[in-house]
Amino acid sequence: MSIGKNIKKLREIHNLSQKELAEIAGVSDKAVSTWENGLKDPRMGAIQKIADHFGILKSDIIEEKIDVSSKRPHNLKTVEGQSIAMPLLGSIAAGVPLDMAPIQEWINVPREIAEKYPHGFLVRVNGDSMNKLVPPNVLALIDPTQEVRNGDVAAVAVNGYDATLKRFFKFQNGITLEPESFNPKHTTQYYDAKSQEHTPIHIKGKLVWYMPPIDIRF
């Protein structure tokens, strides 16, 4: 992805016109148009102004495979050299699906993990339908860029806006979401092609790591 496409993606995510983004960057709206069309690249000074405004890194705009949708607070404290802040979204059900929510806060995770999964986001796991693998109340790291293969544990959106953590299987005629729980009340959910017309299934990302929150009770 080019710098211009990254800038266009950032502008569209925040519902800005080219003129509004130009004011942020200190350039004309015509200049923004040339960036987005790949005719010219912006100067580093303009890129820095855009990055500062949205609270992201300059490299997020320059490099490929970036996620510029989240604003990183300037005043967030991290343990220098040991952690990187990642966004915590709304709870994700490991039982009954819950609505996915906007960023609630930023959580420090080990630098090694954050750098390995730079596009990931955290969610708090509710329910016990995956408690053989993922304890309730932990913070699960979901990576939307990782390929989800049959048998992987994934965050799956059910009916557009809901999300649940399940082991995912895709077959020729449908999709299966399997729990892994010590609680026998949780059963496998199967969605065939016909049922998906009314209840669409979308993968939000792959479970790649989890950690207990600071305030967890033992």
Secondary structure by P-SEA (a helix, b strand, c coil): ccaaaaaaaaaaaacccaaaaaaaacccaaaaaaaaaccccccaaaaaaaaaaacccccccccccccccbbbbcccccccccbbbbbbcccccccbbbbbbcccbbbbccaaaaaaccccbbbbbccccccccccccbbbbbbccccccccccccccccccbbbbccccccccbbbbbbbcccccbbbbbbcccccccbbbbbccccccccccccccc
